[in-house]
Amino acid sequence: MSNFCRITPTASRDIESIMDYLAERGSIETAERFLEKIDTKFKMLAQFPRIGRKRDELYPGLRSVSLEDYLIFYRLVSNGIEVMRVVGGYRDLEALFVEDED
C-alpha cells in the first residue's frame, strides 16, 4: 500500500509565502533548504500519519507537527494525509481554522 500526501491549495499558498519570506530575509538557498525539509517531513507523515499531536480543538480530525518555527496541520485521509495549513507557530491558531471552514 502506498501512502500519499495531498497538499491543499491553502497549504500550498502557505508554503509559497514561507519560501518568499525566507528568500527575502535570508537567501534562495535558505528557502530551498526549507523546501527540502518540508518535503522530507511530508513523506515521513505519509508513512507514519499518527505521530502528530491531535488538534480536535481547532478542527475535527486535525493533527499537527512542528518543523523549525512552523506548524504543519494535516488530517488523515484514505491511504495518506491531507496537509491543510503550514504556518508560523505564533499565529492565532483558532482563527486560522475558523476562516477555513468551508
LUMNU-110764 format. One record per residue: residue number from 1; residue in three letters; z, y, x of N, C-alpha, C in turn. Coordinates in steps of 0.02 Angstrom, whole numbers, plus 50000, padded with zeros to 5 digits. Each point is the difference from the previous one (the first is absolute). Layout:
  drenro  fiti     nZ     nY     nX    caZ    caY    caX     cZ     cY     cX
     NUM   ALA      Z      Y      X      Z      Y      X      Z      Y      X
...
//
This chain:
  drenro  fiti     nZ     nY     nX    caZ    caY    caX     cZ     cY     cX
       1   MET  50000  49941  50042  50000  50059  49958  50000  50062  50045
       2   SER  49958  50047  49982  49994  50061  50040  50035  50058  49964
       3   ASN  50048  50031  50033  50034  50058  49972  49961  50063  50017
       4   PHE  49996  50045  49952  49962  50061  50012  50044  50061  49988
       5   CYS  49975  50056  50024  50034  50064  49993  49950  50048  49968
       6   ARG  50017  50021  49939  49959  50050  49965  50035  50067  50008
       7   ILE  49962  50052  50015  50028  50067  50009  49975  50043  49943
       8   THR  50046  50030  49962  49980  50043  49945  49968  50064  50027
       9   PRO  49960  50034  49959  49971  50064  50021  50054  50050  50020
      10   THR  50056  50000  49965  50055  50046  50017  50028  49985  50069
      11   ALA  50011  49936  50014  50025  49980  50066  49949  50016  50055
      12   SER  49937  49992  49985  49948  50017  50048  50001  50074  50016
      13   ARG  50009  50042  49949  50006  50072  50012  50063  50016  50041
      14   ASP  50054  49964  49986  50062  50010  50039  49987  49986  50074
      15   ILE  49967  49945  50014  49986  49980  50070  49955  50052  50032
      16   GLU  49949  50022  49964  49955  50051  50027  50038  50064  50017
      17   SER  50046  50021  49957  50039  50060  50013  50045  49992  50062
      18   ILE  50030  49941  50007  50042  49986  50058  49957  50002  50063
      19   MET  49942  49969  49997  49955  50000  50058  49980  50072  50020
      20   ASP  49983  50041  49950  49982  50070  50014  50058  50036  50032
      21   TYR  50060  49990  49973  50060  50033  50026  50012  49979  50073
      22   LEU  49997  49936  50014  50012  49975  50068  49947  50025  50049
      23   ALA  49937  50002  49977  49946  50024  50044  50009  50075  50015
      24   GLU  50020  50039  49950  50009  50072  50009  50061  50016  50043
      25   ARG  50055  49965  49988  50063  50015  50035  50006  49963  50067
      26   GLY  49964  49946  50006  50004  49960  50061  49931  49996  50032
      27   SER  49966  49943  49985  49933  49989  50027  49965  49948  49957
      28   ILE  49935  49995  50010  49961  49948  49966  50027  49931  50019
      29   GLU  50020  49992  50062  50026  49936  50024  50064  49981  49963
      30   THR  50043  50050  49988  50062  49988  49963  49985  49976  49930
      31   ALA  49952  50032  49968  49980  49981  49932  49970  49930  50000
      32   GLU  49960  49984  50050  49969  49933  50003  50053  49946  50012
      33   ARG  50049  50015  50042  50055  49951  50011  50038  49988  49936
      34   PHE  50013  50053  49962  50034  49992  49936  49959  49956  49953
      35   LEU  49935  50011  49998  49957  49959  49957  50002  49927  50020
      36   GLU  50002  49986  50065  50006  49931  50023  50067  49970  49979
      37   LYS  50054  50039  50005  50066  49975  49979  50003  49987  49926
      38   ILE  49970  50044  49960  50003  49990  49928  49958  49939  49980
      39   ASP  49944  49991  50033  49958  49941  49987  50038  49936  50015
      40   THR  50035  49999  50056  50041  49942  50019  50055  49988  49948
      41   LYS  50032  50053  49978  50054  49994  49950  49972  49973  49934
      42   PHE  49942  50024  49979  49969  49976  49938  49985  49925  50004
      43   LYS  49975  49978  50057  49985  49929  50009  50064  49958  49997
      44   MET  50053  50026  50031  50064  49964  49997  50026  49997  49928
      45   LEU  49995  50055  49964  50024  50001  49931  49960  49953  49956
      46   ALA  49936  49995  50012  49959  49954  49961  50021  49928  50012
      47   GLN  50021  49985  50061  50023  49932  50017  50072  49986  49976
      48   PHE  50042  50052  50003  50071  49993  49981  50018  50055  49951
      49   PRO  49974  49998  49939  50007  50056  49954  50071  50014  49975
      50   ARG  50045  49952  50006  50067  50011  49973  50049  50030  50050
      51   ILE  49976  50019  50060  50046  50027  50049  50023  50071  49985
      52   GLY  49962  50035  49959  50018  50069  49984  50060  50005  49954
      53   ARG  50032  50057  50003  50058  50015  49956  49976  50012  49929
      54   LYS  50033  49970  49952  49984  50010  49929  50015  50073  49982
      55   ARG  49954  50032  49964  50008  50070  49980  49986  50009  49925
      56   ASP  50027  49955  49960  49989  50003  49928  50026  50065  49970
      57   GLU  50046  50034  50034  50025  50063  49973  49947  50055  50002
      58   LEU  49948  49989  50040  49945  50049  50004  49941  49981  49957
      59   TYR  49986  49934  49997  49942  49975  49963  50009  49925  49994
      60   PRO  49988  49971  49940  50010  49928  49991  49958  49958  50049
      61   GLY  50034  49954  50035  49967  49955  50047  49983  50030  50068
      62   LEU  50021  50062  50012  49985  50034  50062  50044  49976  50057
      63   ARG  49971  49998  50060  50037  49983  50061  49982  50052  50053
      64   SER  50042  50006  50051  49984  50047  50054  50020  49971  50068
      65   VAL  49964  50022  50050  50016  49987  50071  49987  50064  50037
      66   SER  50033  50007  50058  49990  50060  50039  49952  49987  50057
      67   LEU  49968  50053  50022  49957  50000  50059  50009  50069  50031
      68   GLU  50037  50001  50055  50018  50063  50033  50035  50045  49949
      69   ASP  49975  50061  49990  50032  50047  49953  49972  49994  49929
      70   TYR  49963  49948  49986  49965  49993  49936  50025  49939  49962
      71   LEU  49990  50002  49935  50016  49944  49956  49936  49975  49968
      72   ILE  49992  49935  50000  49944  49968  49967  50026  49969  49935
      73   PHE  49972  50021  49944  50020  49974  49935  49945  49954  49975
      74   TYR  50019  49941  49979  49951  49951  49978  50030  49956  49946
      75   ARG  49956  49962  49968  50024  49951  49951  49960  49935  50010
      76   LEU  50032  49946  49979  49968  49936  50006  49949  49992  49944
      77   VAL  49942  49974  50018  49948  49984  49952  49977  49928  50015
      78   SER  49959  49973  49957  49976  49932  50010  49966  49994  50068
      79   ASN  50024  49955  50042  49972  49986  50066  50007  50055  50052
      80   GLY  50045  50048  49989  50007  50052  50051  50045  50058  49977
      81   ILE  49984  50058  50027  50038  50061  49984  49953  50057  49982
      82   GLU  50028  50049  49966  49964  50061  49985  50043  50058  50027
      83   VAL  49973  50037  50048  50035  50057  50029  49990  50059  49953
      84   MET  50056  50027  49977  49996  50054  49951  50007  50069  50031
      85   ARG  50043  50007  50051  50011  50064  50033  50020  49988  50072
      86   VAL  49985  50049  50043  50024  50002  50069  50021  50072  50011
      87   VAL  50065  50011  50005  50025  50069  50002  50055  50009  50052
      88   GLY  50012  50063  50016  50056  50016  50044  50065  49982  49966
      89   GLY  50047  49975  50039  50063  49977  49972  50044  50056  49972
      90   TYR  49981  50062  50010  50041  50056  49977  49975  50029  49934
      91   ARG  49951  49969  49969  49973  50024  49936  50048  49984  49943
      92   ASP  49992  50034  49945  50037  49985  49939  49967  49938  49969
      93   LEU  50028  49942  50014  49968  49937  49982  49995  49990  49925
      94   GLU  50051  50019  49964  49998  49992  49927  49942  50040  49970
      95   ALA  49990  50060  50024  49946  50042  49974  49931  49970  50016
      96   LEU  49994  49965  50055  49936  49969  50019  49975  49952  49947
      97   PHE  50045  49960  49975  49979  49948  49954  50001  50022  49927
      98   VAL  50033  50054  49985  49993  50030  49933  49930  50028  49993
      99   GLU  49975  50032  50053  49933  50028  50000  49947  49946  49994
     100   ASP  50013  49941  50029  49950  49948  50003  49997  49954  49939
     101   GLU  50041  50010  49951  50001  49955  49942  49941  50014  49955
     102   ASP  49945  49966  50013  49943  50002  49955  49963  49936  49999
//
